[in-house]
Amino acid sequence: MDSQHAIDRVSAEISEVGALIRSLAGRYEGVFALLGSELGVTLGRSETMADAARHAIAFADAAAATFRESHPNQPVYDCKSGCSACCHLYVAVPPGVATVIAEHIEKTFTPIERKKLGARLVEAAAAANAAENPTRLRLRCPLLDEGDRCSVYDVRPLSCRAFTSTSVSRCRQIVSDKESQAGGVDQNPAHFRIHMVATLALEQAARSRGLPAQQKGLAQALLDELTVIPSSATGSV
């Protein structure tokens, strides 16, 4: 009888904890649903798609920071300034993001810097447009500076913000071994999902305005947005 009573107590505790976990799992999923809903309302009220993109980035940054501050057992990232392995991967951007980056470039880059950037963008866009599968390209991002740091870090794309890694060596392996079939770099699920929700919200915001909603390669998207590009470069795309 004593043995059965002990088993019953343990079983009851397991059942109660299981119920709590199921409840928390539902609330966890609800966080992303709430994020998508609030983004939908905010982006729908934005005057332009560039404004919508700024709101989406701000939402994603705030939500990701809160996750790291509030949830236990967060991974320790190996990412650091000057580590640019992931900056050799193909990047696509949803509507509005390229406009925000282009505005930043035109405000902060010198004419000479814009001219050099234009040439790099043309080269990168041409490579992507010629590739059968652009996602397999391994090219240095045109926006990297001479120190291998992002020259538009404050307004970098959502996909760049989403990418995290706990292993620099794994990142370098993915970039150097173009034919590797071993998979990609493991991502922080919540962090990555937040940025995907923001991306989908921008696509939906564009669609609701009757605008093209598909993502576009970063280099080509910037060429389409920048107003100051070398004349020799614009004819190359």
C-alpha positions in Angstrom: 0.0 0.0 0.0 2.8 2.5 0.9 4.5 1.7 -2.4 1.3 2.3 -4.4 0.8 5.5 -2.5 4.3 6.7 -3.5 3.7 5.7 -7.1 0.4 7.6 -7.1 2.0 10.7 -5.7 4.8 10.7 -8.4 2.3 10.0 -11.1 0.1 12.9 -10.0 3.0 15.3 -10.0 4.1 14.2 -13.5 0.5 14.7 -14.7 0.3 18.1 -13.2 3.7 19.2 -14.6 2.6 17.8 -18.0 -0.6 19.9 -17.9 1.5 23.0 -17.1 3.9 22.3 -20.0 1.0 21.9 -22.4 -0.5 25.2 -21.2 2.8 27.0 -21.5 3.3 25.5 -25.0 0.0 27.0 -26.0 1.0 30.4 -24.6 4.4 30.1 -26.3 2.8 29.7 -29.7 0.4 32.5 -28.8 3.4 34.9 -28.5 4.2 34.5 -32.2 0.5 34.8 -33.1 0.3 38.0 -31.1 3.5 39.3 -32.7 2.1 38.7 -36.2 -1.3 40.3 -35.3 0.3 43.4 -33.8 2.7 43.7 -36.7 -0.2 43.4 -39.1 -2.0 46.3 -37.5 1.0 48.5 -37.2 2.4 47.8 -40.7 -1.1 48.3 -42.2 -1.2 51.8 -40.7 2.3 52.7 -41.9 2.4 55.5 -44.5 4.9 53.8 -46.8 6.5 50.4 -47.1 9.8 51.9 -45.8 8.0 53.0 -42.7 6.5 49.5 -42.4 10.0 48.0 -42.7 11.3 50.2 -39.9 8.4 49.2 -37.7 9.0 45.5 -38.5 12.7 45.8 -37.7 12.0 47.6 -34.4 9.4 44.9 -33.4 11.8 42.1 -34.2 14.7 43.7 -32.3 12.5 44.3 -29.2 11.0 40.8 -29.3 14.3 39.1 -29.8 16.0 41.1 -27.0 13.1 40.2 -24.6 13.4 36.5 -25.4 17.1 36.6 -24.6 16.5 38.5 -21.3 13.5 36.5 -20.2 13.9 32.9 -21.2 16.4 30.5 -19.6 19.0 28.4 -21.4 19.7 30.8 -24.2 22.6 29.7 -26.5 25.9 31.5 -26.3 26.6 33.0 -29.7 30.0 32.9 -31.4 29.2 35.9 -33.5 31.4 39.0 -33.1 32.3 42.1 -35.0 34.5 41.4 -38.0 33.3 37.8 -38.3 31.8 37.9 -41.8 31.3 34.2 -42.8 27.6 34.5 -42.9 28.0 37.7 -45.0 29.0 35.4 -47.9 25.5 33.8 -48.1 22.7 34.9 -50.4 20.4 37.4 -48.8 16.8 38.2 -50.0 14.8 41.1 -48.6 11.0 41.6 -48.3 9.3 44.8 -49.5 10.4 48.1 -47.8 13.8 46.9 -46.4 15.9 47.8 -49.4 14.3 51.3 -49.4 15.4 51.8 -45.8 19.0 50.6 -46.5 19.1 52.8 -49.7 18.1 55.9 -47.8 20.8 55.2 -45.2 23.4 54.8 -47.9 22.5 58.0 -49.6 22.6 59.9 -46.3 25.9 58.4 -44.9 28.0 57.3 -47.9 30.3 59.7 -49.7 29.9 60.0 -53.5 33.0 57.9 -54.0 31.7 55.3 -51.6 28.4 55.1 -53.4 30.2 54.8 -56.8 32.3 51.9 -55.5 29.3 50.3 -53.9 27.3 50.6 -57.1 29.9 48.6 -59.0 30.0 45.9 -56.3 26.2 45.7 -56.3 26.1 45.3 -60.1 28.6 42.4 -59.9 26.7 40.7 -57.1 23.3 41.1 -58.8 24.6 39.8 -62.1 26.0 36.7 -60.3 22.6 36.1 -58.6 20.6 36.6 -61.8 22.8 34.2 -63.7 22.7 31.5 -61.0 20.4 28.6 -61.3 20.0 28.6 -57.6 21.1 31.9 -56.0 20.8 30.5 -52.5 23.9 28.3 -53.2 26.1 31.3 -54.1 29.0 32.2 -51.8 29.9 35.8 -52.5 31.2 38.5 -50.3 28.4 40.9 -49.5 28.8 44.2 -51.3 28.0 46.1 -48.1 31.0 44.8 -46.1 33.6 47.4 -45.5 37.4 46.9 -45.6 37.4 45.6 -42.0 34.8 43.0 -42.9 32.1 44.8 -40.9 28.6 45.7 -42.2 28.6 49.2 -43.5 24.8 49.4 -42.9 24.6 47.5 -39.6 21.9 49.7 -38.0 19.6 49.0 -40.9 20.7 45.5 -42.0 18.1 43.2 -43.4 15.8 41.0 -41.3 17.4 37.8 -42.5 20.8 39.1 -41.4 19.4 39.9 -38.0 17.8 36.5 -37.8 21.1 34.6 -38.4 23.0 33.5 -35.3 25.6 30.9 -34.7 27.3 29.1 -31.8 30.2 27.9 -34.0 32.3 30.2 -36.2 34.1 27.1 -37.6 30.8 25.7 -38.7 29.9 29.0 -40.4 33.3 29.0 -42.2 32.8 25.4 -43.3 29.4 26.2 -44.9 30.9 29.1 -46.8 34.1 27.4 -47.9 32.5 24.0 -48.9 30.0 25.0 -51.5 29.1 21.4 -52.3 28.5 20.4 -48.6 25.3 18.5 -48.1 25.7 18.5 -44.3 23.1 21.1 -43.7 23.3 24.6 -42.5 24.0 26.4 -39.3 21.7 25.6 -36.3 19.6 28.7 -35.4 18.1 29.9 -32.2 14.5 28.8 -33.0 12.6 31.6 -31.2 15.0 34.3 -32.5 14.8 33.1 -36.0 11.1 32.7 -35.9 10.6 36.2 -34.7 12.3 37.6 -37.8 10.4 35.3 -40.1 7.1 36.5 -38.6 8.3 40.1 -39.3 9.2 39.1 -42.9 5.9 37.6 -43.6 4.1 40.6 -42.1 6.0 42.9 -44.5 5.0 40.6 -47.5 1.4 40.8 -46.4 1.5 44.5 -45.9 2.7 44.9 -49.5 0.1 42.5 -50.8 -2.7 44.4 -49.1 -1.5 47.6 -50.8 -1.5 45.9 -54.2 2.3 46.0 -54.4 4.7 43.2 -55.3 5.1 41.1 -52.2 7.9 38.7 -53.2 11.3 38.9 -51.7 14.2 40.1 -53.9 17.9 39.5 -53.8 19.6 42.2 -51.7 22.0 43.5 -54.4 19.3 43.8 -57.1 16.8 45.3 -54.6 19.4 48.0 -53.7 20.2 48.8 -57.4 16.5 49.3 -57.9 16.2 51.7 -55.0 19.4 53.7 -55.1 19.2 57.0 -56.9 22.9 57.7 -57.1 24.6 54.9 -59.1 27.4 55.1 -61.7 25.9 55.4 -65.2 28.3 52.6 -66.3 27.0 50.4 -63.6 23.3 50.8 -64.2 23.6 49.6 -67.7 25.2 46.3 -66.6 22.3 44.8 -64.9 
